[in-house]
Amino acid sequence: METYKSEVEDFIQCNNDEIRRAQQASEEAASEYSAAVDDFNNRAGQ
């Protein structure tokens, strides 16, 4: 039973790590998009 508990905890930790990486990638993509929009707007305003 202890092995099962350990495997479940490892599985959950792995999923949480994947969620964190996906959140970081999403935040990075949003930041890059925002920077591109700002750059476009600055160029369009000149």
Secondary structure, DSSP 8 states (H G I E B T S, - for coil): -HHHHHHHHHHHHHHHHHHHHHHHHHHHHHHHHHHHHHHHHHHHH-
